[in-house]
Amino acid sequence: MHAADEEVIRGVKAWLDGGSRCWLATVIGTWGSSPRPVGSLLACNPGGHIVGSLSGGCVEDDLLEKLTRGELASTGAQFFTYGVTDEESEKFGLPCGGSLRIVIEPLASDAETRAHIDHLCSALAERRHVRRTVDLKKQLKVTVDVDGYAPLEWDEANQRLSHTYGPRQHLFIIGAGMVSQYLATMALQLDYAITVCDPRQQMLDDFPVAEVNRVCDMPDDAIRRLAGDAGSAIVALTHDPRIDDMGLMEALKTDAFYIGALGSSRTSASRRERLKALDLTDRELARLHAPVGLPIGSKTPPEIAVAILAEITAVKANATRATHTRLEALSAG
């Protein structure tokens, strides 16, 4: 989930815990270009407060007006389409010929609904995945813990929405040096949750990037606690083998989708020999991207950061395609 969508779920929880009812809207389909992808969330309450976004245009205001007037989702979850005609698309700021299909759910502040939303919030906080199903015909909603991501599904015939909620992509950076500063700054713009780990407290104290989780600990211990899941990328950037190697020993045994380490080809070869002597297997060592980053001729810290993020993006895209292929094969039997 993107950070904005996590904020929506937290907003829903705050309203329900405070005794206020609210509505939750999910983008289930688009036609033509769309400012927000399928799966995007918006929540609003009767007081006119909105968290999240469906279109970035005028849809949000119109939806809030329809909900507060009782024209939509007054008695239960409902499917609705914006942009049925070209005139409507123009009115709501949708791209020419575009449409936006959404499911809107009224959420009451009762014990069952609060427990439902609490389950989602707990899973996100613990970097777990939950598959949420909303049945519009039966007016039922359930959450089930699952192992990983699956695409949103809308069953038109049965009016059933299935949507996987999961953690943001996580970038775990070992070392609080200059390259780490640029990397963290750029990765925040790509909506990563950032952890910077360094056993040197002064380095962390001087780290100038806000909105990151700072951890003063040896990286192997921190990785075991914080970054072992398949949504994490781990990058070692201290240039100090006493720190980097400890983190890499642990990282290469995790499910992290990307593991990289800073250094020249010669330095990287020496590192692999050291790690192999520490009983890491050839298969585990093959997961290490070192020298880290795409070979774009980067020399300066910001250029190195660009190269690292480019390689992480490429690896993540291939992993996503492979996951979709496996899911399609399983569905086909």
Backbone hydrogen bonds, N-H to C=O, Kabsch-Sander energy under -0.5 kcal/mol:
donor,donor_aa,acceptor,acceptor_aa,energy
5,D,2,H,-0.5
6,E,2,H,-2.0
7,E,3,A,-2.1
8,V,4,A,-1.2
9,I,5,D,-1.7
10,R,6,E,-2.2
11,G,7,E,-2.2
12,V,8,V,-2.5
13,K,9,I,-2.3
14,A,10,R,-2.2
15,W,11,G,-2.2
16,L,12,V,-2.6
17,D,13,K,-2.9
18,G,14,A,-1.5
19,G,16,L,-1.6
20,S,15,W,-2.7
22,C,107,L,-2.2
23,W,44,C,-2.6
24,L,105,E,-2.4
25,A,42,L,-3.4
26,T,103,V,-2.2
27,V,40,S,-2.5
28,I,26,T,-0.6
28,I,101,R,-2.5
29,G,101,R,-1.4
31,W,99,S,-2.0
39,G,27,V,-3.0
40,S,37,P,-1.8
42,L,25,A,-2.0
43,A,51,V,-2.8
44,C,23,W,-1.6
45,N,49,H,-1.6
48,G,45,N,-2.3
51,V,43,A,-2.9
53,S,41,L,-1.4
58,C,92,F,-1.1
59,V,92,F,-0.6
62,D,58,C,-1.9
63,L,59,V,-3.1
64,L,60,E,-2.4
65,E,61,D,-2.0
66,K,62,D,-2.4
67,L,63,L,-2.6
68,T,64,L,-2.6
69,R,65,E,-1.5
70,G,67,L,-1.3
71,E,66,K,-2.7
72,L,66,K,-0.9
78,Q,104,I,-2.7
80,F,102,I,-2.5
82,Y,100,L,-3.2
89,S,85,T,-2.3
90,E,86,D,-2.2
91,K,87,E,-2.2
92,F,88,E,-2.2
93,G,90,E,-1.1
94,L,89,S,-2.4
98,G,95,P,-3.0
99,S,31,W,-1.6
100,L,82,Y,-2.8
101,R,29,G,-3.1
102,I,80,F,-3.1
103,V,26,T,-2.0
104,I,78,Q,-3.0
105,E,24,L,-2.6
107,L,22,C,-3.4
108,A,106,P,-0.5
110,D,108,A,-1.5
114,R,110,D,-2.4
115,A,111,A,-2.1
116,H,112,E,-1.9
117,I,113,T,-2.4
118,D,114,R,-2.7
119,H,115,A,-1.9
120,L,116,H,-1.3
121,C,117,I,-2.5
122,S,118,D,-2.6
123,A,119,H,-2.1
124,L,120,L,-2.3
125,A,121,C,-2.2
126,E,122,S,-1.7
127,R,124,L,-1.2
128,R,123,A,-3.3
129,H,146,V,-0.7
130,V,165,Y,-2.8
131,R,144,V,-3.4
132,R,130,V,-0.6
132,R,163,H,-3.1
133,T,142,V,-2.6
134,V,161,L,-2.8
135,D,140,L,-3.1
136,L,134,V,-0.7
136,L,159,Q,-2.9
137,K,158,N,-0.6
137,K,159,Q,-0.6
139,Q,135,D,-1.2
140,L,135,D,-1.6
142,V,133,T,-2.3
144,V,131,R,-2.1
146,V,129,H,-1.9
153,E,162,S,-2.7
155,D,153,E,-0.5
155,D,160,R,-3.0
156,E,154,W,-1.0
159,Q,155,D,-1.1
160,R,155,D,-1.7
161,L,134,V,-2.8
162,S,153,E,-2.7
163,H,132,R,-2.9
164,T,150,A,-0.6
165,Y,130,V,-3.4
165,Y,163,H,-0.5
170,H,231,G,-2.6
171,L,193,A,-3.0
172,F,170,H,-0.6
172,F,233,A,-3.3
173,I,171,L,-0.7
173,I,195,T,-3.4
174,I,172,F,-0.5
174,I,235,V,-3.1
175,G,173,I,-0.7
175,G,197,C,-3.2
181,Q,177,G,-1.6
182,Y,178,M,-1.9
183,L,179,V,-2.8
184,A,180,S,-2.8
185,T,181,Q,-2.0
186,M,182,Y,-2.4
187,A,183,L,-2.6
188,L,184,A,-1.9
189,Q,185,T,-0.9
189,Q,186,M,-0.6
190,L,186,M,-0.7
190,L,187,A,-0.8
191,D,188,L,-1.6
192,Y,187,A,-2.0
193,A,169,Q,-2.7
195,T,171,L,-2.5
196,V,213,N,-2.8
197,C,173,I,-3.2
197,C,195,T,-0.6
198,D,215,V,-2.3
201,Q,199,P,-0.9
203,M,200,R,-0.6
204,L,200,R,-1.6
205,D,201,Q,-2.7
206,D,202,Q,-1.8
207,F,204,L,-1.0
210,A,208,P,-0.5
213,N,194,I,-2.8
214,R,212,V,-0.7
215,V,196,V,-2.7
217,D,215,V,-1.1
222,A,218,M,-1.9
223,I,219,P,-2.8
224,R,220,D,-1.8
225,R,221,D,-1.4
226,L,222,A,-2.6
227,A,223,I,-2.0
232,S,229,D,-1.6
233,A,170,H,-2.9
234,I,258,Y,-2.8
235,V,172,F,-2.6
236,A,260,G,-2.6
237,L,174,I,-2.8
237,L,235,V,-0.6
243,I,240,D,-1.9
244,D,240,D,-2.9
245,D,241,P,-1.4
247,G,243,I,-1.7
248,L,244,D,-2.7
249,M,245,D,-2.5
250,E,246,M,-1.2
251,A,247,G,-2.9
252,L,248,L,-2.5
253,K,250,E,-1.5
254,T,251,A,-1.9
255,D,228,G,-2.1
257,F,232,S,-1.6
258,Y,232,S,-1.0
259,I,287,R,-0.6
260,G,234,I,-2.4
261,A,289,H,-2.0
262,L,236,A,-2.6
268,S,264,S,-2.7
269,A,265,S,-2.1
270,S,266,R,-2.0
271,R,267,T,-2.2
272,R,268,S,-2.3
273,E,269,A,-1.8
274,R,270,S,-2.1
275,L,271,R,-2.7
276,K,272,R,-2.4
277,A,273,E,-1.8
278,L,274,R,-0.6
278,L,275,L,-0.8
279,D,276,K,-1.5
280,L,275,L,-1.5
285,L,281,T,-2.6
286,A,282,D,-1.9
287,R,284,E,-1.3
288,L,285,L,-1.7
289,H,259,I,-2.9
290,A,288,L,-0.9
292,V,261,A,-1.3
294,L,307,A,-1.8
296,I,294,L,-2.0
304,I,300,T,-2.6
305,A,301,P,-2.3
306,V,302,P,-2.1
307,A,303,E,-2.3
308,I,304,I,-2.4
309,L,305,A,-2.5
310,A,306,V,-2.3
311,E,307,A,-2.0
312,I,308,I,-2.5
313,T,309,L,-2.4
314,A,310,A,-2.1
315,V,311,E,-2.6
316,K,312,I,-2.7
317,A,313,T,-2.2
318,N,314,A,-1.9
319,A,315,V,-2.2
320,T,316,K,-2.4
321,R,317,A,-2.2
322,A,318,N,-2.3
323,T,319,A,-2.2
324,H,320,T,-2.4
325,T,321,R,-2.3
326,R,322,A,-2.3
327,L,323,T,-2.4
328,E,324,H,-2.5
329,A,325,T,-2.2
330,L,326,R,-2.4
331,S,327,L,-2.4
332,A,328,E,-1.8
333,G,329,A,-0.5
333,G,330,L,-0.9
